[in-house]
Amino acid sequence: MSWDLQQQGDVWQLSGRLDRHNVTALFKRLELDLPAEMDLKALESCDSAGLSCLVHFRQRSLKTEQALCFTHLPKQLQQLAELYSVEALLSSNIKV
């Protein structure tokens, strides 16, 4: 299974698996348009490539003065972010 991205107003929900096998497709999908909020509660798994993708989107949003916010980070993703010392970047604008 791959990921799915559903837009509901300003909130986009990312679900499924985000990994090295499918991360390029998400880059292409969000190449021109970043959401204001990305809800990750339905994300089943995420590897280091997926984490890198999310960090890239957050960094891009900061450079373009957009307000990308991640919500409902799964525990596994939080632990992976801590392992790579990027948890502050992902959580710096989290709504709970």
N, C-alpha and C positions, 0 to 999 in steps of 0.2 A: 504494500500500500504506500502511496505517496501522500503529499500534503494537499490540502484544499484551502482556498482563501475565499471567504464570503464577506461581502460588504453589507453592513447594516448602518446606514447613515455615515457618521464619522468613525465608527468602530468597525474594524475589519477583524474577523475571527480566523485564525490560522489553526487548522486541525490536521491530524494524521502524523506522519513522520517526516522530519526534516533532516536529511543526511547527505553524505557526499554523492549519493546516486541521483539526487533530485534538486539539489540546492541551486544549480544553474538556472533551472526553470523559474524559481522564485525571484532570482536576480532580474531575469528578463521581464517577469510580470510586474515588478515594482520599479523598473528602470526609470520611468518618467513620473510616477505618481506614488508618493508615500502617504500612508494613512496618518491621521492625527493620533489614532489609538489602535494598537494591535493587541487583541485579546488572545492569550496563549493557553487558556484553560483546557482546550480540547487537543492540545499538542501531545501526542502519545509518546514520542521520543525525539531526541535531538542529539546529534553527535557534534564533534568539534567543528566540522564544516558548517553545520547549521548554526551553531553559536557564532561563528565568524560572520556568517551572513547577517544575523540579527545585529551584531556589533557594527557591521558596515552600515546598515540602514540607520542606526542611531547616530553614528558619526556623520553620515551624510545629512541627516536632519539638523544636526547642530551647525554644520557648515552653511546650510541654506536657511538657517533661522526658522526652521519648522519645529513643531512641538510633538515629535513622535514619542508616544508613551506606551510602554508595555504593561499589560495588566495580566494578573493571574499566572505568573511564571510557575511552571511545574517544579516540584522539588528537585527532580533530576537535572533540570536546566539550571536551577540556582546553584546546585553543587558543582556542575561543570563550569559555570561562570566563576565560582570561587576558586576552583582548581587553576584556572587560567588568569586569575586576578583581574577579571573584567566585570565583577559583580556590581561595582559602583557605577559603571557606565550603563549597565542594563537597568539598575534600580534607581538611578538618579532622578527619574521622572515617572515612577510607578504609581499607579492608582491601585488601591487594594479593594 
